[in-house]
Amino acid sequence: MKYSTKQNLHGWLLFTPAAILLIAFTHYPTIATFFNSLYSNQSVIRPSRFTGLDSYTAMIEDPIFWKVFENNMWMAIGTIPTSIGLAIIMALIVNKAIPGRGLLRLSYFIPTMLPMIAVANIWLFFYAPDIGLLDKALAVFGVESHNWLGDPDTALPAIIVMTVWKEAGFFMIFYLAGLQTISPELHEAAKLEGSSRWNYFWRVQFPLLLPTTLFVLINAFLNSFKLVDHLFILTKGGPDNATNLILYYIYENAFSFFDISYASALTVFLLILLAVTAMVQFFFVDKRVHYR
């Protein structure tokens, strides 16, 4: 089927605004960041000069970078399976015909609606030593007060708990939508066969939810590397970089230390990491997913 010149022109005109935004806010910044990482920082008395891969060499030799990268990996390990597991459980609960189901769905989703800065301030009150809600609750059982955000051993787990609370309700919406597309006849057939609830979920519901799980998994992984707002309120990356994450480390180098070259190299590393992870999930994990 051939299209006329007028139809082709109309199609390109419809595509142009989206293409301009995509190039201006995605492609051009990515290319510019890569070139910035290859040049030294420019100052009033010293012009920028080509330094090649020096910034990447400095990144490899930077012990703080490896600490930050380790923190981010623990952040991903702590938040992804927990938030997905909770999202599935919450979706199964609110998918049933129970009294107050609408209110329960809303209560699960409310944390997602709150801005991360507001969430961080709420949890700052929870974690405050002596006067915080968590210490007050534990004091009932005789547990002594603890500086949850000031202790390097508990600071990152505290951030992980808050992030799971924020994200689980968001992922629940996708699982709830997936559950509602499953035919009720499958449940009836499973009951006639004498299948238990767990067997029905594991052998029927969960396989049919694999496309949803793949989508949620990719989003959860991306979120574990791009969430940074809460660090400004809770820890500023401390104590002793115990909660510092890659995106916050990029911000520190760019706007606190004014090391644009090194911050650009860190950004390129993060972009490559996320791109490789997304491709692995699409090309390898996606092959195990069965779409209806």
C-alpha positions in Angstrom: 0.0 0.0 0.0 1.5 3.3 -1.2 1.1 6.5 0.7 0.9 9.9 -0.9 3.4 12.7 -0.2 0.8 14.6 1.7 0.2 11.6 4.0 3.9 11.1 4.6 4.3 14.8 5.4 1.4 14.6 7.8 3.0 11.7 9.5 6.4 13.4 9.9 4.7 16.5 11.2 3.0 14.4 13.9 6.3 12.8 14.8 8.4 15.9 14.9 7.3 17.4 18.3 8.1 14.0 20.0 11.4 13.7 18.1 12.5 17.2 19.1 11.7 16.5 22.8 13.5 13.1 22.6 16.6 14.6 21.0 16.7 17.7 23.2 16.2 15.9 26.6 17.6 12.4 26.0 19.9 12.0 23.0 21.8 15.3 23.1 22.4 15.3 26.9 23.7 11.7 26.7 26.2 12.6 23.9 27.2 15.9 25.6 27.8 14.0 28.9 30.0 11.5 27.2 32.1 14.3 25.6 32.3 16.2 28.9 33.8 13.1 30.5 36.7 13.2 28.0 37.7 16.8 28.8 39.1 18.4 32.0 37.1 20.9 34.0 37.1 24.4 32.6 37.8 27.4 34.8 38.4 31.2 34.4 42.1 30.8 34.2 42.4 27.3 32.7 40.6 26.2 29.5 39.2 22.8 29.1 41.6 20.2 27.5 41.2 16.7 26.2 42.1 14.1 28.8 40.8 11.0 27.2 39.8 8.3 29.6 41.5 9.8 32.7 38.1 10.4 34.4 37.2 6.7 33.9 40.6 5.6 35.3 40.0 7.9 38.3 36.6 6.3 38.7 38.1 2.8 38.8 40.7 3.8 41.3 38.2 5.7 43.5 37.4 3.7 46.7 34.3 5.9 47.4 32.9 5.0 44.0 33.1 1.2 44.7 31.5 1.8 48.1 28.7 3.8 46.5 28.3 1.1 43.8 28.1 -1.6 46.5 25.5 0.4 48.4 23.4 0.6 45.2 23.6 -3.1 44.6 22.5 -3.8 48.2 19.7 -1.3 47.6 18.6 -3.2 44.5 18.8 -6.6 46.3 16.9 -5.3 49.3 14.1 -3.4 47.5 13.4 -5.4 44.3 12.3 -8.8 45.6 10.7 -7.4 48.7 8.6 -4.8 47.0 7.6 -7.2 44.2 6.6 -9.9 46.8 4.6 -7.4 48.8 2.9 -6.1 45.7 1.8 -9.6 44.7 0.4 -10.3 48.2 -1.4 -7.0 48.4 -2.9 -7.5 44.9 -4.1 -11.0 45.8 -5.8 -9.5 48.9 -7.5 -6.6 47.3 -8.6 -8.7 44.3 -10.9 -10.7 46.5 -14.5 -9.6 47.2 -14.0 -8.4 50.7 -15.7 -5.6 52.7 -14.0 -2.3 52.3 -12.0 -3.4 49.3 -11.9 0.0 47.7 -10.6 1.6 50.9 -8.0 -1.1 51.3 -6.8 -0.5 47.7 -6.5 3.2 48.4 -4.6 2.7 51.6 -2.1 0.5 49.8 -1.7 3.1 47.0 -1.5 6.2 49.1 2.3 6.0 49.8 2.9 6.0 46.0 0.9 9.2 45.6 3.1 11.1 48.1 6.2 13.0 46.9 9.4 11.3 47.9 10.4 14.4 49.9 7.2 14.2 52.0 7.8 10.4 52.5 11.4 11.1 53.7 10.1 13.7 56.2 7.5 11.2 57.5 10.1 8.5 58.0 12.6 11.0 59.5 10.1 11.2 62.3 9.9 7.4 62.5 13.6 7.0 62.7 14.4 9.9 65.0 16.3 8.7 68.1 14.5 8.8 71.5 11.4 10.7 70.2 10.8 8.7 67.0 7.8 6.4 66.5 10.0 3.4 66.0 12.0 3.9 69.3 8.8 4.7 71.2 7.3 1.4 69.9 10.4 -0.6 70.7 10.6 1.0 74.2 7.4 -0.8 75.1 9.4 -4.1 74.8 12.4 -2.7 76.7 14.6 -2.1 73.6 17.0 0.9 74.1 16.9 3.9 71.8 19.0 3.7 68.6 20.2 6.2 66.0 18.9 4.3 63.0 20.1 6.8 60.4 23.3 7.7 62.2 24.6 4.1 62.5 26.4 2.8 59.4 25.1 -0.7 60.1 21.4 0.3 60.1 21.3 3.4 57.9 21.0 1.7 54.5 18.5 -1.0 55.8 16.4 1.9 57.1 16.4 3.5 53.7 15.5 0.2 52.0 12.5 -0.3 54.3 11.2 3.2 53.5 11.7 2.6 49.7 9.8 -0.7 49.8 7.0 1.0 51.7 6.9 3.7 49.0 7.1 1.4 45.9 5.1 -1.7 46.8 1.7 0.0 46.3 2.7 1.2 42.9 3.7 -2.2 41.7 0.5 -3.6 43.3 -1.6 -1.7 40.7 0.0 -3.6 37.8 -0.4 -7.0 39.5 -4.0 -6.2 40.3 -4.7 -5.3 36.7 -3.0 -8.6 35.7 -5.1 -10.6 38.1 -8.3 -9.1 36.8 -7.5 -10.3 33.2 -7.3 -13.9 34.4 -10.5 -15.7 33.5 -12.6 -16.8 36.6 -13.2 -20.1 34.8 -9.6 -21.1 35.6 -10.3 -20.7 39.3 -13.5 -22.7 39.0 -11.7 -25.5 37.1 -8.9 -25.5 39.8 -11.5 -25.9 42.6 -13.2 -28.8 40.8 -9.8 -30.5 40.5 -9.3 -30.0 44.3 -6.3 -27.7 43.8 -5.2 -25.7 46.9 -4.9 -21.9 46.8 -1.1 -22.1 46.8 -1.1 -24.6 43.9 -3.6 -22.5 41.9 -1.4 -19.4 42.4 1.9 -21.0 41.6 0.7 -23.1 38.6 -1.9 -20.8 37.1 -1.8 -17.2 38.3 1.9 -16.6 38.6 2.8 -18.0 35.2 0.1 -15.8 33.7 1.5 -12.8 35.6 5.1 -13.3 34.2 4.7 -10.4 31.6 3.6 -8.1 34.4 6.5 -9.4 36.6 9.0 -8.6 33.8 7.7 -5.1 33.4 7.7 -4.5 37.2 11.2 -6.0 37.5 12.7 -3.6 35.0 11.0 -0.6 36.7 12.1 -1.8 40.1 15.7 -2.1 39.0 15.7 1.3 37.4 14.1 2.9 40.5 16.7 1.4 42.8 19.4 3.3 40.9 17.5 6.6 40.2 15.9 7.3 43.6 17.8 10.0 45.3 15.4 12.6 46.7 15.1 10.9 50.1 18.9 11.1 50.7 18.7 14.9 50.8 16.4 14.8 53.7 17.5 11.7 55.6 21.2 11.2 55.5 23.0 13.3 52.8 24.7 10.0 51.9 26.2 9.5 55.3 27.3 8.4 57.8 30.7 7.8 56.1 29.0 7.1 52.7 27.0 4.3 54.2 23.9 5.4 52.3 25.5 7.2 49.4 24.1 6.0 46.1 25.5 6.6 42.5 23.0 9.3 41.6 23.6 11.2 44.7 27.4 10.8 44.3 27.0 12.2 40.8 25.2 15.2 42.3 27.9 15.7 44.9 30.7 15.7 42.3 28.8 18.0 39.9 27.3 20.6 42.2 29.3 20.3 45.5 32.8 19.6 44.2 32.2 21.1 40.7 34.0 18.2 39.1 31.9 18.1 35.9 34.3 15.7 34.1 34.2 13.1 36.8 30.4 13.5 37.3 30.0 13.0 33.6 32.0 9.8 33.7 29.9 8.5 36.6 26.8 9.3 34.6 28.0 7.5 31.5 28.8 4.4 33.7 25.2 4.6 35.2 23.6 4.8 31.7 25.6 1.9 30.4 24.8 -0.2 33.5 21.0 0.5 33.2 21.1 -0.1 29.4 22.9 -3.4 29.7 20.6 -4.6 32.4 17.5 -3.7 30.5 18.8 -5.5 27.4 19.6 -8.6 29.4 16.2 -8.6 30.9 14.5 -8.1 27.5 16.6 -10.6 25.4 17.1 -13.3 28.0 14.4 -13.1 30.7 11.7 -12.2 28.1 12.3 -15.5 26.4 10.9 -17.3 29.5 7.8 -15.2 29.5 4.7 -16.5 27.8 2.3 -13.9 26.5 -1.3 -14.7 26.0 
